[in-house]
Amino acid sequence: MTRILNGLFALFGMIQPHGRGWIIWPISLYHIVWAIVLLVDRSAAYSTALGEVTRTIGSVGLTSALLFMVSLLAISGLLRNKAAGPLSILWFLPQQAVLVISAWGASAAIQSSAFGDGVVRPQAFILADQLPHIIFAATHTAAILDPFTKIWYDMLEGKWKNRHSLPQ
C-alpha cells in the first residue's frame, strides 16, 4: 500500500510524503477557498479564525488579496523546491504569519468562550471547533523547518564545522 501511495504522490507531484508539500498544499488550498468565500460573502469575515486575520489587516478586500498572495507564494516555494539554502524559507513565512494570526484568534475564542461573531459556547465546544487552526499553524511550522532539522542535529553533534552548504 505504501508503494502505491508513494507512486501516486510521485506521479502527481503535488504532495510529497517527505517534505514540505504534505501540509503546504492543503493549507494553500484552504487559504484560496477563504479568499473566494470572502469575495462572495463578506459575512465570512466574522468567523473566528478568518475574522482575526480580517481585523488585523483591516479590510475584507485586502484580506482576500493577502490570502491569494500568501497561497501563491507558498505554492511557488514548493514548485521551486530546488532552491537551496536558508532563504528558501522566505517563500513560506507570509503564510505562516496568516496561520499564526488565525491560531491566535482561535486561541482567544477558546479562552473567552466566545466565537468571533460573539456567540457564547462552552470552552470545550469552541476548542473542538477551532483546534484545526492551531494544529495548522503548528504543522506548518514543522513543515517549513523540516529541511533544517538535519543541520541543527549536525550542529549539536559537532559535525557542522566541515559543511559548506545547506541541504537542498
C-alpha positions as CSV (number, residue, x, y, z in Angstrom):
1,M,0.0,0.0,0.0
2,T,2.8,2.4,0.8
3,R,4.4,1.8,-2.6
4,I,1.1,2.6,-4.3
5,L,0.7,5.8,-2.3
6,N,4.3,6.9,-2.9
7,G,3.8,6.1,-6.6
8,L,0.7,8.3,-6.7
9,F,2.5,11.1,-4.9
10,A,5.4,10.9,-7.3
11,L,3.0,10.7,-10.3
12,F,1.0,13.7,-9.4
13,G,4.0,15.6,-7.8
14,M,1.6,17.6,-5.6
15,I,2.1,16.2,-2.2
16,Q,5.4,14.7,-1.2
17,P,5.3,12.1,1.6
18,H,8.6,13.5,2.9
19,G,8.9,17.2,2.6
20,R,7.0,20.5,3.0
21,G,4.3,19.7,0.5
22,W,2.3,17.4,2.8
23,I,0.9,20.4,4.6
24,I,1.7,23.4,2.4
25,W,-0.6,22.3,-0.4
26,P,-3.7,21.8,1.7
27,I,-3.2,25.0,3.6
28,S,-2.7,26.9,0.4
29,L,-6.0,25.5,-0.9
30,Y,-7.7,26.4,2.4
31,H,-6.5,30.0,2.1
32,I,-7.6,30.2,-1.5
33,V,-11.0,29.0,-0.5
34,W,-11.1,31.5,2.3
35,A,-10.2,34.3,-0.2
36,I,-13.0,33.3,-2.6
37,V,-15.6,33.0,0.3
38,L,-14.7,36.5,1.4
39,L,-15.2,37.8,-2.1
40,V,-18.5,36.1,-2.4
41,D,-19.9,36.9,1.0
42,R,-18.3,39.4,3.3
43,S,-20.1,37.9,6.4
44,A,-17.4,35.3,6.4
45,A,-15.2,38.0,7.9
46,Y,-17.0,37.5,11.2
47,S,-15.9,33.8,11.5
48,T,-13.4,33.3,14.3
49,A,-10.0,32.5,12.7
50,L,-10.6,34.3,9.5
51,G,-12.1,37.2,11.4
52,E,-8.9,37.7,13.3
53,V,-7.0,37.9,10.1
54,T,-9.5,40.4,8.7
55,R,-9.3,42.5,11.8
56,T,-5.6,42.5,11.7
57,I,-5.5,43.6,8.0
58,G,-8.4,46.0,8.4
59,S,-10.3,45.3,5.2
60,V,-12.1,42.4,3.7
61,G,-10.8,43.1,0.2
62,L,-7.2,43.4,1.4
63,T,-7.6,40.2,3.4
64,S,-8.9,38.3,0.3
65,A,-5.9,39.6,-1.7
66,L,-3.5,38.7,1.0
67,L,-4.8,35.2,1.3
68,F,-4.4,34.7,-2.5
69,M,-0.9,36.2,-2.3
70,V,0.4,34.0,0.6
71,S,-1.0,30.9,-1.1
72,L,0.7,31.7,-4.4
73,L,4.0,32.5,-2.7
74,A,3.9,29.2,-0.8
75,I,2.9,27.2,-3.9
76,S,5.8,29.0,-5.8
77,G,8.1,28.0,-3.0
78,L,7.1,24.3,-3.3
79,L,7.4,24.4,-7.1
80,R,10.9,25.9,-6.7
81,N,11.9,23.1,-4.4
82,K,15.4,23.0,-5.9
83,A,16.1,26.4,-4.3
84,A,18.7,25.7,-1.8
85,G,19.7,27.4,1.4
86,P,18.1,29.1,4.3
87,L,16.4,31.8,2.1
88,S,14.0,29.1,0.7
89,I,12.0,29.5,4.0
90,L,11.1,33.1,2.9
91,W,8.5,31.7,0.4
92,F,6.5,30.2,3.3
93,L,6.8,32.9,6.1
94,P,3.8,35.0,4.8
95,Q,1.6,32.0,5.0
96,Q,3.0,31.2,8.4
97,A,2.1,34.7,9.6
98,V,-1.5,34.3,8.5
99,L,-1.7,30.9,10.2
100,V,-0.3,32.3,13.5
101,I,-2.9,35.2,13.4
102,S,-5.6,32.6,12.7
103,A,-4.4,30.4,15.6
104,W,-4.3,33.5,17.9
105,G,-7.9,34.2,17.1
106,A,-8.9,30.6,17.7
107,S,-7.0,30.6,21.0
108,A,-8.6,33.8,22.1
109,A,-12.0,32.4,21.3
110,I,-11.3,29.3,23.3
111,Q,-10.1,31.3,26.3
112,S,-13.1,33.7,26.2
113,S,-15.7,31.0,25.4
114,A,-17.0,33.1,22.5
115,F,-16.7,32.7,18.8
116,G,-15.6,35.7,16.6
117,D,-19.1,36.7,16.0
118,G,-19.9,36.9,19.7
119,V,-21.8,33.6,20.1
120,V,-21.0,32.2,23.6
121,R,-20.4,28.5,23.9
122,P,-18.5,26.2,26.4
123,Q,-14.8,26.2,26.1
124,A,-14.7,22.5,25.1
125,F,-17.2,23.2,22.3
126,I,-15.1,26.0,20.9
127,L,-11.9,24.0,21.4
128,A,-13.4,21.2,19.3
129,D,-14.3,23.7,16.6
130,Q,-11.2,25.8,16.5
131,L,-8.4,23.3,17.2
132,P,-7.7,22.7,13.5
133,H,-6.5,26.3,13.2
134,I,-4.0,25.8,16.0
135,I,-2.9,22.5,14.6
136,F,-2.4,24.0,11.1
137,A,-0.1,26.7,12.5
138,A,2.0,24.1,14.4
139,T,2.2,21.6,11.5
140,H,3.1,24.4,9.0
141,T,5.9,25.4,11.3
142,A,7.2,21.9,11.4
143,A,6.9,21.6,7.6
144,I,8.9,24.8,6.8
145,L,11.6,23.9,9.4
146,D,11.9,20.3,8.4
147,P,14.7,20.8,5.8
148,F,16.8,22.4,8.5
149,T,16.5,19.7,11.2
150,K,19.4,17.7,9.9
151,I,21.6,20.8,10.0
152,W,20.6,21.6,13.6
153,Y,21.2,18.0,14.6
154,D,24.7,18.1,13.0
155,M,25.4,21.3,14.8
156,L,24.5,19.8,18.1
157,E,26.7,16.8,17.4
158,G,29.7,18.9,16.3
159,K,29.6,17.7,12.7
160,W,28.8,21.2,11.2
161,K,32.3,22.5,11.0
162,N,33.2,20.7,7.7
163,R,29.9,21.6,5.9
164,H,29.9,24.4,3.5
165,S,26.4,24.4,2.1
166,L,22.8,23.9,3.3
167,P,20.6,21.0,2.2
168,Q,18.7,21.3,-1.0
